[in-house]
């Protein structure tokens, strides 16, 4: 899933958004994710859809030092370049899953506005 930034909510009251990105020199990256089947009811109460559905799930990993002060539990798995995108999409599973790791500390720009 292509993205240019993402946000996490603080655990403070009132909650507020903190945005993370790589700056203007590196605007795009991708979230790693998987399609998976799920059985249940989706939709609205007026128009429910019961059955098997294909859902897209973002993968997460441990938070790095940039994200941890805002959301210590996890951060999205981020694929930063074309080589990582291709590995995620086409490599054997064991090789692709090596990308499910936190980014190096200091890689993200933190915008607390």
N, C-alpha and C positions, 0 to 999 in steps of 0.2 A: 504494500500500500504506500504510494508516494506521499510525502509530506514535506513541509518546510519548517515546521516547529510543532511542539506539543506542550500541553500544560498539565500541571498537577495542582490540586487544591491543597491549601495549607490545613493543618490540624488546629489552627487557632480560631477564635471566635472574634469577629465574624470571619468566616472562611473567605479566602481570596485566591485568585489564580496566580500561579507563577509560571511563566513561559520559558521554554528551553529551545535553543536552536544552535546552529553552527556559525551564525553571522552571515553577512551579505556575500562573502566570498564563496560560501558553500551552501547555497540555499536549499537544495533538495537532498533528501535521503529517503529510505524506505523503512517501514515497519515490517518485521518478519511476521508472517501469519500462516495459518493453515485453514483449509476448508474442512469441516467435519459434519457428519450427520447428527441430527438431534431429533428426538421424537417428543412431541408435546403439543401444546396449544399456543399459537401466536396470533397476533392480530388484535382487534378490539373486541370488547364484550358484545357489541352489536354484530360484528362480522368475524367470529373466530375461525381460525384455520388449524384444524387438528390433524396431525399426521407426522410424517417424517419431513424434516426441513434440512437444507444445507446452510450451515452457519459459518461465517468467517470469524476466526478468533485471532487476536493479536497475541503473540508470545511475549512473555515478560521474563525478566531475570532479576538478580539482586541489584539494588540501587547503587550507583557509583557515588563518589563524594560530591558531585554536583547536585544530584537529585535527592540524596539521603536527608539533608536538612529539611526538605519540604515534604517528601514522602519516602520514609525509610523502608517501607515494605518491598517495593519493586520499581522497576522502570521497564519501558518497552525494549524489546530487542531491536536494535537499529542497525541497518545495513547501509554503509556510507558510500559505497562506490559500485561501479558496474561489475567489477570482479566478484564482490560479495553478493550482488543481486543474482548473478548467473550461478554462483555456487549454491545459493539458497534454492533456486528454481530447478537446477539440473543435476547437481552432484548427488552421489549416493547419500543416503540418510545420515550415516555416521559422520561424513564430512560436512554436510550442511548443518547438523546440530552443533558442531564446534563453534558456529557463529552465535549460539545462544549464550551470550556472555555480556557482562556489563561493559560499557564503553570505558576507555581509559579515563582516569580522573583528570579534570580540567578540559575535557574535549568540548563540553557544552557551554554556551553563553547563557547566563541566567538573567532573566528580565523580571524583576519583582514589582514592576509598576502596577 
